[in-house]
């Protein structure tokens, strides 16, 4: 199993541009999550999904959108990138809910200038 | 809403010394508690978790954490650390979904453990 894969690894965006961060898992997990990690701030939940077709907002959803059309994929869309979105983004998945371990991808480092 | 406080942002120790990384959470009726570890330039990995039962939980690499309900704490300990334990450690908490909580983890800000030779 590849586990959770994320692309790209690094990206530099100009203010106002948009992009999609890709996340794929091959473990047949129902739950998927997007977090952002800022230095000294821990992880903040952006969006999560409990199954295909079902998504919900986390703590910091503004400026982001998600979709979940398949069990495997959970892309994160940034519209109109802003410097405040400079961060490291992690995708994670788990079999079911919180009693199950979350498996994290390697992260995408995004810089908006 | 839950919140998590990790009291130390950085903890330097010498190899083979004991270490304690502190974690406190806001009071709640019933919670799930987790410690995750992040090695440099990697994603997070689960170290250990408390869901119910024995208040002392252990990991396969010698770490342990004790759930203390009265103190709302879940401190992480290891009696003798190795160079390879150098990493950032995150405490996380969630209300139990079946008791009205959500499927969300709240993470602390992290503690960077540096083990020196």
Contacts between the chains, C-beta under 8 A, distances in Angstrom:
chain1	res1	chain2	res2	distance
A	4	B	43	7.5
A	31	B	103	6.9
A	35	B	107	8.0
A	40	B	9	6.7
A	40	B	109	6.0
A	40	B	110	7.5
A	41	B	109	5.8
A	42	B	4	7.9
A	42	B	6	8.0
A	42	B	90	6.2
A	42	B	107	4.2
A	42	B	108	5.5
A	42	B	109	4.3
A	42	B	110	5.3
A	43	B	44	7.5
A	43	B	90	6.9
A	43	B	107	4.3
A	44	B	107	7.7
A	45	B	104	5.6
A	45	B	105	7.2
A	48	B	103	6.6
A	48	B	104	6.9
A	50	B	103	6.3
A	58	B	104	6.3
A	59	B	104	7.7
A	59	B	106	7.9
A	90	B	43	5.6
A	90	B	44	7.1
A	92	B	43	7.6
A	92	B	44	7.7
A	97	B	97	5.8
A	97	B	103	5.1
A	98	B	32	5.3
A	98	B	94	5.0
A	98	B	96	8.0
A	98	B	97	6.4
A	98	B	103	6.0
A	98	B	104	8.0
A	98	B	105	6.6
A	99	B	32	6.8
A	99	B	51	5.5
A	101	B	46	4.4
A	101	B	49	7.6
A	102	B	36	8.0
A	102	B	44	7.6
A	102	B	46	7.0
A	102	B	105	7.3
A	104	B	43	3.2
A	104	B	44	4.6
A	104	B	45	7.1
A	105	B	43	5.5
A	106	B	41	7.9
A	106	B	42	6.4
A	106	B	43	5.4
A	107	B	42	7.8
A	107	B	43	5.8
